[in-house]
Amino acid sequence: MSLRKKWISEPAFNTFKKILPPLSATEREAMEAGSVWWDGELFRGKPDWSKLLAYGPSTLTFDEQSFLDNQVSTLLAMLDDHHIVNERREMPEAVWDYLKREGFFSLIIPKSYGGHDFSAYANSTIVARIATRSISAAVTVMVPNSLGPGELLMHYGTQQQKDRWLPGLAKGSEVPCFALTGPEAGSDAGGIPDTGVVCRAEFEGEEVLGIRLNWDKRYITLAPRATVLGLAFRLLDPDGLLGENREPGITCALIPTSHPGVEIGDRHFPMGLAFLNGTTRGQDVFIPLEWIIGGPDYAGRGWRMLVECLSAGRGISLPALGTASGHLATRSTGAYAYVRRQFGLSIGKFEGVQEALGRIGGLTYQLEATRRLTTRALDLNESPAIVTAISKYHMTEMARTVIDDALDVHAGKGIQMGPSNYLAHSYMGIPVAITVEGANILTRNLMIFGQGASRCHPYVLQELEAAANPDQQAGLDAFDILLFKHIRFALGNVFGAFWQGMTGGRLNSSPVAGETAGYYRQLTRMSKALALCADVAMLMMGGDLKRREMLSARLGDVLSHLYLASATLKFYEDNGRPVDELPFVHYAVGRNLYLIADALEGFLQNFPNRPMAFILKALIFPLGKRYKKPLDRHAQAISKQLMSTGGIRERLTWLCYIGEQSEPGLGQLERAFGAMLAVQGLEKTLADAQHDGTLPLKETLTTLLEQAREKGVLTETDIQRLLQADEWRRAAIAVDSFPAEVLARQSRQKTDDVA
């Protein structure tokens, strides 16, 4: 043994094994699943920005665009979301038939099986577009196209299973659901109490090797209507019928809901929305071993399968819902702030409303940017577990902020339910997106940094594998090489972070010139700071870091905002660097840098080793923390553009369903908005006449226009245009009201439906 190994590597190896965080089997599988993508570049302290920009923009194929323009547009016109949610509490049969007939449940299924085989970006775009019209319809469409039987079959199914199920799923004759969550198993999927015991029993007249299942699941979307049940359970083999392993672990199977013993139970009503969600149970249900997804060889491999396929839900469906909320809030709130008046002015003239509009527009820009970058990764055949976790958490949280701001501006208009309310159901849907596919608290506190630290670090995962090697000598040999690479990496981070801090990152390279160049330099600087802090935290805290969730989550926030800012800058470049988008970029990326610095400061303030915290702060912020919140002028520039037609407003809200101009809701609002903008000049003429005394200051509009006619201030045509615009404005800001007998009838109907 070399002196280096004897005196340095071996003691470090033994210490490393002692401080290793204890990993359960499910945690290890989650850590090893998927791939590392741009998140790895950001975590290692030296991101290659040219590499990011070279990925190119996300685009739709001819078939995908045609589906969006035709089938999706037809579907949107069929939906009456107020009626669906508040009266029917379920999608009409005509809508179900259309969804099945046009392949809305087979967006990801290959064409060879009758599906559309659309890209992740197209899948996301379709779901987001539908969600601007109806969250209930969007969830109904998204579930079969994300985590579920179709996704699992395509990745892991046997050829026989694919031939059996995929054609039916593609044409809608089979409706899928997937049952993972139960009363005692949510975030801790490894603790699933539902079991399957390997045994022999009779099936279709023959004795076969199979599994006797017992399960109790809840929160299962589409369960009330499903014909095929995907089921996750803990497989046990007490008699060793499959081999020596008596507890193979989490396993997934496909079961027809018509199979004896399968029970589809009561229905849930998540936030009162109308998408189907319910329970399923089974007691002593026997299935043949061949019903395991992937066949008997995949017994015990279910958790790995699920984690790898979760990227569809976390990277496509839920971020699409968040982005849809942004599109809807941005388009509607900009228009409403212009047409709604208080104290004789559009409320959008008040700086408090402009602050909210700036936040709505800036965050929506980042939502759309992140949606595109994340789906781009998936379309490059990556399975970036950390990137999709970042997207799920931050995009649903940004959507929550955006919808809250939109409701604040709309005030009474936003809270009175009825056909004219276009925000309420999106507001009700946000908690659903935040809760599913891993609750946001779990995602932020355990997944983003907990997995990211090991997956994205260039050496830690390999060091973990070396330490876990049952061959002590082989493990030590591998660890010796990795250790000194890690030391060189760590020293580079120390000196690099200090150099970055002293120069303010100004000497870093940027792939572009102009106003956004400085952002690339500052993000590189913060990337180096993250690499340093993560290394020190893992070295000094070891397994305790896993339990210090508030501390590690702050490092996860740094990684997350680096990713969000990256997506925003790439989106701006992909769009051709339009000048009218600069305020949105400044707002979003400026906010990211401020929050990165804030997260690092929180990490340092709470780091248990105070001398080391002092050293880290001196290295990272030797001249102090200089990042500021977004400037007021950027928020004001955004609000001005959102209260104008064309330009960035149209491009940023292109997914938003408008409907007919006479239709209650967005249709009426857009009609009023356009009409009010068209008479700006006439309103100024009136205001000037009032200011110079020609017309009185305080009069009703009707009286004022009558005097304007008499005094020749306006023509008859001008007056009719103003009256029409005001009529449409009043219709747009009006709220719904219902006679008591109508509400009583609806209440009786709901009672009958539940019963």
N, C-alpha and C positions, 0 to 999 in steps of 0.2 A: 504494500500500500504506500502511495506517495505521501510525503510529508504534508502536502496540501490537504489531501483527503483526511489524514490522521488528525491533524491539528485544527483544521478549519471545517471541512465539509462534513465529516462524521459527527462532530458535536452539533453543528447546525442542523444536520439531518435528524438527529435524535430530538433536538429541541423542537424542530418543525413538526415532527410527528406528535409531540405532546400538545402543542398549541393548535393543532388542526381543529377546525370547527367540526363537530360531529355531524355527519351527513347521513340522512335516512336514504333508503333505496330510491324513494320517489324523488328526493332532492338531487341525488346523483344523476338519475335519469334525466331530470329537467335540466340540469347543468350541462349535460353532454348533448342534449337534443338541439337540433337546429344548427344555424351557422352564424358566424361573426361577419359583419359587413362593415359599413361606414362607422358603426359604433366602435369597432376596434381601432380605427384610425384616430378617433377622437379620444379614446381612453389612453392611448399610448403616448400622447403628448406632441405628436408631430403630424398633423393631418395633411394629406396630399390633396389640396383643393382642386388641382387640375384633374385629378382622378374623379372627384365628385362631379365636376361639371361635364366630364366626358361621358357620363352615363346617359345624357340626352334627355329630352322631355318625354312625358307620357302622351301617347296619342291613341285615338280610336281607329280601328279598321273600318272599312266601308260597311261590313255587316253589322258591326257594333253601333256605328252611328245611325244606320238605318233602323235598327231595333229601337234605339233611343227616340228617333224622330217619329216612328210609327207605332209600334206596339206599346211603348211606354206612354206616349202621348195619348193613345186611345184609352189605356188604363186610367190615367189621371182624370180624363174627362168623365169616366164612369163612377168616380169616387165622390161620395158626399160624406165627408169625414164626420161632420156633426151628427148626421143621421146614423152612421155606422157606430160611433162611440156611445152616443147618448140615448139612442132609441133601439137599434138592433143589437148592439153589443157583440157583433160578429160581422164578418164580411158577407155581403149578399151572395147568393148562389151563383148569380150571373158573373160576379167578379171571380169567384173560385173557378168557375168553368173557364173563364178567359185566361186566368193565370196558368191553368193546366194546359189548355189548348195551345197557347203561344210559347210554352216552354220557360216560364219565369222561374220554375223550380229546377231548371237544368242549365243555368248559365255556365256552370263549370264542368258539366259532363261532356266528354268527347263527342264529336259529331258521329263517330262510328257507332255510338250507342243511341243516337237520336238527340243529343244535346247541342248546345250552341258553342261550347268550348271557347268562351270569352276570356279575355285577359282579366287579371286582378283589377286593373284600372277601370275596365269597362264594368265589371261587377260592382265596384265601389261607386262608379258614376250613376249606374242604374238605381242602386239602393238609395243614394243620396237624393236623386231627382224625385223618386217616389216619396221620400221622407219629407220633402218640402210641402207635399200635399197631404200625406197621411202617414203618421208614425206606425199606426196599426198595420197598414198595408205593407210598409217597408219592412217591418219585422217579420211579417208573414213570408215575404219574398227572401229575406236575407238568411233565415235559418237553414233552409235546405241547401243553400249555397255556401255555407261556412262550416262550422263544426257539426258534423252529422254523418249519417251513413254514406252519402254520396262522396264526400271528401275522403273519408276513411277507406272506402272501397277502391277508389281510384289509386290511392297510394299503397294500400296493403292487401286488398282483396285478392282471393284466388281467381283464376280465370272463370271458374264455374260460378263463383259468387258475383262477379261482374256481369256475366251473361244473364244470370238469374234476376238481378235487381236493377241494374243501371237503365235498361230500356224502359222499365215501368216508371222509374223515378223521372226519366227524361220526359215522358209524355204525360205524367201526372196521375197515372192510374195507381201509382204507389205514392203515398204521402209519408215522409219520414219524420221521426223525432229522435233525439238522442238523450238518454237518461243517465246523468252523472251525479247530480246533486240530490241529497236526501236530507231528512230531518237532522241527522247527526254528522253529516259530511258536507261541508261547504268548501272552505279554503283548504282544509286538510284532506285532500282527495285520497292520500295514502291511508287515511283512517276509514275508508268506506266500510260500513258494516254489512253491506249486501254481499252475500257469498254464493259461490257455486262450488259444489263438491263433485269431483270426478267419480263416476260410478258406472255400473252397467244397468241398463233397464230396457224395457221394450219400447220400440219406436216403429210405427207403421208395420206391426206384425213381426218384427225381428228384434232380437236382443242385440243392442249396440253399445259401444262405449260413448258416454256422454257426460252431461253436467246437470246436477239437480240444483236449481236456483231458488233463492229467496231474496226478494228485494222490496224496498219501500222508497220511492223517489218522489220528489216534488219540484216545482218550478220548471216543469218540462214544456217548452214551447212546441206547439202543434200536437201535443199528446192527445187532446180530445178528438182529433180527427185523423190521427196517424194510422197507417196500415202496416208500417214496419217500424219496429222499435230497436234502436241501437242502445245497448245496455252495457254499462261499465260495472264490474263487480270484482270481488277479491276471490281468486281461484285457489281452492285447497285440494290437495291430492293425498289424503291420509293413507291410502293403500298403495301408493307408489305406482299407480297404473300408467302414468306418463313417464316415469323415471324416478331418480333418487330425490329430486326436489319435492318436498311435501307441501310447500307453500309457494307455488309459482308466482303469485302476485296478481296485480291488476290486469284484467283481461276484458276484451270487448267482444260482444257477439251481436248478431242480427237475428231478430225474432219477429215473425209475423204477429201482429196484434190479435189475429184470429186463432193463434195457437192456444190449445187448452191450458187454462190456468193464468193466462195473461189478463190482468185487470187494468182497464183505463178508468181512473177514478174521477173525482170531482174536479171542477174547473176553478182556477185562480183568476183574479182580475188585477193584474199588475197596474197600479196607479189608475185603475178604472178604464184603461185602454181596451181596445177590442180585439187585439190579436189573441189567438188561442194559447192558453197556458194551463197546465194542470198536473195531475198526479198519475202515477202508475205503480202497481204493486203486483207481486207474484209470490205464491207459496208452493214450494215443492214442485216447481215447473221443470220438467225434464226436456232438455234439448240435445240433439246429437253434437258430438265434438266438432263436426264440420261446420257448424254455425258460428264458430269463433271467426272473427274477421281475420283473414289471412290463413285460416285453417289451423290445425293443431300445433303447427310449428310456432304460432304466435301466441300460444298460451303463456300468460305472464308478461307479455310485452305491451300491454295496453296503455300503461301510463306514458311510455316513450312515444307511442303512436299519437296519443292525445296531445301531448305537449308540442309535438312537431306540427300537428294540424291546428292547434290553437291560433297559429299565426293568421289563419283566415278570419277568425272572429275578431282577434285583437288588431289585426292590420288592415282589414277591409271593412267589415260590417259596422262595428261600433264607431270607428273613426268617420265612416260615411254618415252615420246619424249625427255625430257632432258637427261635421262640416255642413250638413243640411240645415241645422239650427242656425249656423252662422250666415249662410246664404239668405235664409228667410228673415232673420233679424236685421241684417244689413239692408236688404232691399226695402223691407217694410218700415223700418224705423227712420231711415233717411227720408222717405216720402212722407211719413206721418209727421215728423218733426217740421216739415215744411208746411203742410196743409193745416195742422192744428195751431190755433192761435190763442194767445193769452196777452192781456194788456195791449191789444192792438198789433201784436207782432207774432210772426211764426215762432214757435217755441225753440226752433233750431237756431234762432239768433242769440239765445241765452247761453252763456259760457258753461253753465252746469250741464246743459243738454249736449253741448259740443264736446265736453269731456267724455260723456257716455258714448256719443257717436264715434269719437276717436278710438275709444277702446273697442267698440263693436267692430269697426272697420279694420283696425290693426290686427285684432285677433282672428277675424275671419280670413284675412289675407294669409295669416300663418296657418290656419286650419286647412285651407285649400292647398297651400304649399306642402304641408306635411302629408296630406292625403296623397298627393302625387308622388312624392319621393318614396313613401313607404310602399305604395303599390308598385312603383318602379322596381324596388328591390325584389318583391315577390315575382314580378314578371321576368326578372333576371334569374329566376329559379333559386333564389336565396330563401332561406327560412330563418330570418334574423329574429330570434326570440326576444332579444333585448330591445331592438328597434320597435317591434310590434307592441311590446309592453309599454314603452315610452309613448307611442302613438295612442294606445288605448287610454292610458291614464290622463295624459295632458290634453288630448283633444276633447275628451268628455268633460274635463274640468274647465277648459276654455269655453266650451259650449255652454256650460252652466253659467259662467260669468256673462257671456254674451246675451243669453236669454234673460237673465236677471236685469241687465241694463236695458234691454228692449222693453221689458215690462215696466221698468221704472219710468221710461219716457212715455210709453203708451198709457200708463196709469189706469184709469177706469176702463178705457177701451180694451186693455189687456186682460182684465180680470172678469169681465162679464161674458159668461159662456153663451154660445149661440153660433149660428152659421157665419156671422160676421167676424168672429174671433179667429184669427189665423195664427196666434201665438200659443194659446193655452195648451193644446195637445203636445206641442214640442216641449213646453215647460214640464208637462207631466211625464214625458218620455225620457228626459235627461236622467232622473234617478235610476231608471231601468238600465240605461247604457252604463251608468257609473257602477252599478251593482253586479252585472253579469260578467261572465268570462274572467272571473277573479275580481273581487271587490277592489275599489281603488285604493283603499288603505293597504290591503295586501300587496297590490301591484307596486305601489310606491315604496313601502317599507321593507318588503322582502325580495321582490323580484328584480327591480331595475338595477340596483347596486349589488344585491345579494348574489344574483347570477352574473351580473355584468362584471364584477370584480374578478371573478374566476375565468369567465369566458373570454372577456375582452383583453385581459392582461396577457402580454406575450409569453409569460413563463409560469404563472401561478397554477394553471390547470395541469400543465405537464409536471410541475413539482408535486401537486397533489397525487397524480398518478404514480409518480416515483415513490412517494412516501407510502402509498397503499400497496405497492408491489410486494407480494408474499416472499419473493426472493430478495432477502435483505441486501446482498451484495450487488445484484443487478440494479436494485433501487438506488443504492448509494452511488453507483457509477453514473447513473443517469442524473441524479441529483447534483453530483459534483460539477458536471458540465453546465447544468442549468443555473446553479447557484452563482457562478462567476459571471455568467451572462446577465443574470438578474442584478448583480452588484454593479456591473458597468452601466446597466440601464438606470438603476437608482441614482448613481452618482451623476449621470448625465441629467437626470431630472432635477437634482439639487442645484447644480451650477446653471442649468438652463432656466429654471424658474427664477433664480436670483438675477440672471442677466435680463430676462424678460421684464422683471419688476423694475430694475434700474433704468432700462431703456423705454419702459412703458409699452413694449411690444412694437415700437415704431420701426425697428429694423427688420421685422419679419417680412417675408415676401408675400405678395398678393397676386392671384391669377388675373386680376382685373385692375383697371385704373378708375379714377372718378370718385364719386361720393361714397361708394360702398367699399372701397379698397381697405379703409381703416378697420372695417368690421372683420375682415379675414385676419388681419394682423392681431386684433384683440382676441378673437376666438382661438387663434393658435396659442397665444399667451395663456389663456384660461385652460386650454387643453393640457398644457404643460403643468399648470398648477394642480389640476385634477390628478394627473399621473403621479405627482409627488405626494399629495395628500393620501391617495389611495394606498400607495406603497407603504408609507409610514404607518397608516392606520392598521393595515393588515399585519405588518411586522410587529407592532407594539401591542396590539390588542388580541390578535389571533382569533380564537373561537368566540371571544367575548364580543367582537364586533358584530357578529350575527345577532346577538341579543340586544345590542344597543341600536335599536331600529331608528330612533330619532336622529342619531348621529350618522349612521350609514345612509339614511334616506336623503340627507342633505348632499352627500356626494352623488347620490343618484339624481338629485335635482340638477346638479352641475352638468352631468352627462346628458340629461334630458334637454336642458336649454341649449347646450352646444348643438345637439341634433336638430332641435326646432329652428335655431338660427341658421344652421346649414341648409335646411330645407327652404327657408325663406329666401336666402341669397341665391340658391340655385333656381328657384321659381322665377325670381326677377331676371336672371340671365336667360332662362329658357323663353321668357316672354319677350326678349329683345331689348331689355333695359328701358322700358317706356318711362318718360319723365313723370307722368301722372301717378306712377306707382311708388315713387320715391318716398313720399310721406308715410305710406304704409310700411315700407321697408324700414325706415328710420324708427317708426313707432315700435314695430315688432322686435327687431333685432336689438334696439336700444333697451327695450324691456328685458329681453333675454340676458344681456350683459349685466344689467342691474341686478336681476334675480340670481345670476351666477355668483356675483360678488357677495350678495346677501347670504346665499347658501354657504359659501366658503367662510364668511365671517361667523355665521352660526355654528359651523363645524368647529372652528378654532376656539370660539368662546366656550364650547362645551367639551372639548377634547380633554380627557382625564389627566393626561400628563402635561401639566401646565408649562414647565420649561420647554418641552418640545413644541407646544402650541405657540409659545412666544417666538421660537426659532422659525417655525413655519410661516408665521405672519410676517416676520422680517424678510423672509425669502420671497414670499408671494407678493406682499404689498409693502415694499420697503419705503415707498413714498406716500403710503396711504391708499385707501380705496377711492378711486376716482370716478367710477361709473355712476351715472345719474338716471333718474326716472325719465320716461319719454317727455319731450318738451311740449309745452302747451301749443306752440305754433304747429307742431305736427298733427296734434289732435284736431286743431281748428281747420287745417288744410284738408284732413280726411273728411270732417263733417261737411265742409263746403262741397266736396265732390259727391258725397252721398246725397246731397240735396240738389243735385243736378242730373239731368238725363244724359245718357250716352257715356262714352269713355270707360273709366275704371269701374264705375257703378254697374254697367252692363256686363263687363267682363268678369267681375268678381261675383256676381249673383246669377250667372248664366244657368245654373241648375234650378233656379227658383220657378215653381209653377205659378203662373199668373191667372189663367182662366179668362173667361169672357169678361168684358168691361162692365157688364151689368150684373155680374155675379157677386154676391155678397163676399166681402173679404178683400183679398188682394186685387181682384179685378176692379172693384169700385175704387180702391185706394189709388191704383195706378192711373185710372181715368181722371180722378180728381187732381192727382199730382201733375199730370201732363197739362191739364186745363189751367191750373193755377200758375204754372210756369209760363204758359203761353200768354197770360194776361198781366205779367209783371209790369210791362210798360204802361198799360192802362191804369194799374194801381198806383204807379208812380205819378202819372198825370193827376189822378185824384188827390194824392197826398200833397203834390205841389200846389194844387188849387186850394186845399185846406190851409196850407202853410201861409199862402199869400193873402188869405182872407176871402177869396172868391167863394169858397164853400165852407160851411160850418165844420168845426172840429168834431163834435160829438153828435152823431145822428145814426139812425139805423141805415143799413146799406140801401134799402129800398128808397128811403127819403133822400139820401145823399145822391143816388143816381137820378132821381127825379129832378133834383135841383141842377145836377150836372147837365141834364138834357135841356132844361130851360135856359141855362146860361151858356150853352154851346161848348161846354168843356169836353163832352163826349158825344159821339154820334149814336144813333139808335142801334147800329150794328155793334158798336163797342159796348153799349149797355147790355144788350142781350148776351154777348159773350161773357161779361162779368157775372150776370145773373145765373147763366148756365154753369159757369165754373163754381160759383158759390153753392148752387144747388148740389152739384156733385161732391163738393167739399163737405157739406153737411151730411150727405149720405155716407161718406167715407168715415167720418168720425163718430157716426151714430153707433149705438150698441143695441143688442137684441133685448127684447122683453117678451114675456109670455103670459097669456091669460092663465089664471089659476086652474081652470078646468083642463087646460092642455098639460100642465105640469102634473096634475093629479092622474090624468090618463097615462102619461109616461111612467109615473111611479108604479101604477098598477101593472103595467106591461113588464117593467123590470122585475117586479116581484114574481110574476108568473114565469118569466124566463128563468130566474134563479131556481124556482121551485121545480 
